[in-house]
């Protein structure tokens, strides 16, 4: 699938409103614009939302609502510098 780019120029208050909407929805500005525009032009937004991605997006925010105390405790060893190893 080929992905293209499109430049969108608008007044600052419009851009800020789109950014606020995207933040409220927990999505990117790009996804917000596609979600708003797609039904108007007769394109299925779900097609682009389910397209294969080649990034780490599926891992972002995974622990958002989880108590991370146990995870942080398990990672403390990674912050310890082994002085002998660095001599």
C-alpha positions as CSV (number, residue, x, y, z in Angstrom):
1,X,0.0,0.0,0.0
2,X,1.4,3.4,-1.0
3,X,0.9,6.2,1.4
4,X,0.8,9.8,0.2
5,X,1.2,13.1,2.0
6,X,-1.1,16.1,1.9
7,X,-0.4,19.6,3.2
8,X,-3.4,21.2,4.9
9,X,-3.4,25.0,5.6
10,X,-5.9,26.5,8.0
11,X,-6.3,29.3,10.5
12,X,-4.6,28.8,13.9
13,X,-7.9,28.4,15.8
14,X,-9.0,25.7,13.4
15,X,-5.7,23.8,13.7
16,X,-5.9,24.1,17.5
17,X,-9.5,22.8,17.5
18,X,-8.4,19.8,15.5
19,X,-5.5,19.2,17.8
20,X,-7.8,19.4,20.9
21,X,-10.3,17.1,19.3
22,X,-7.6,14.5,18.5
23,X,-6.2,14.7,22.0
24,X,-9.6,14.3,23.5
25,X,-10.2,11.2,21.3
26,X,-6.8,9.8,22.1
27,X,-5.8,9.7,18.4
28,X,-3.4,11.5,16.1
29,X,-4.4,14.6,14.2
30,X,-4.0,12.6,11.0
31,X,-6.5,10.0,12.2
32,X,-8.8,12.7,13.4
33,X,-8.8,14.4,10.0
34,X,-9.3,11.1,8.2
35,X,-12.1,10.2,10.5
36,X,-13.9,13.5,9.8
37,X,-13.3,13.7,6.1
38,X,-13.7,10.0,5.1
39,X,-17.5,9.8,5.5
40,X,-18.0,13.1,3.6
41,X,-16.0,11.9,0.5
42,X,-17.4,8.3,0.7
43,X,-14.2,6.5,1.7
44,X,-14.1,4.0,4.5
45,X,-11.8,5.3,7.2
46,X,-11.7,1.8,8.8
47,X,-9.8,0.6,5.7
48,X,-6.9,3.0,6.6
49,X,-7.2,2.3,10.3
50,X,-6.8,-1.4,9.8
51,X,-4.0,-1.2,7.2
52,X,-0.8,-2.9,8.2
53,X,1.6,-0.6,10.0
54,X,5.3,-0.7,10.1
55,X,5.9,1.1,13.4
56,X,5.7,0.5,17.1
57,X,2.2,2.1,17.5
58,X,0.7,-1.2,18.8
59,X,3.0,-1.0,21.8
60,X,2.4,2.6,22.7
61,X,0.2,3.2,25.8
62,X,-0.2,-0.5,26.5
63,X,0.5,0.0,30.2
64,X,-1.5,3.2,30.4
65,X,-4.1,2.0,32.9
66,X,-1.9,-0.6,34.7
67,X,-0.2,-0.2,38.0
68,X,3.4,-0.2,37.0
69,X,4.9,-0.7,40.5
70,X,5.9,-4.3,39.9
71,X,7.4,-3.5,36.5
72,X,9.4,-0.5,37.8
73,X,10.7,-2.7,40.6
74,X,11.8,-5.3,38.1
75,X,13.7,-2.7,36.1
76,X,15.7,-1.2,38.9
77,X,18.6,-3.6,38.2
78,X,19.0,-1.9,34.8
79,X,19.8,1.4,36.5
80,X,22.7,0.0,38.5
81,X,26.1,0.6,37.1
82,X,28.6,-2.3,37.5
83,X,31.8,-0.4,38.3
84,X,34.0,-3.5,37.9
85,X,32.7,-4.1,34.4
86,X,33.7,-0.6,33.3
87,X,37.3,-0.7,34.5
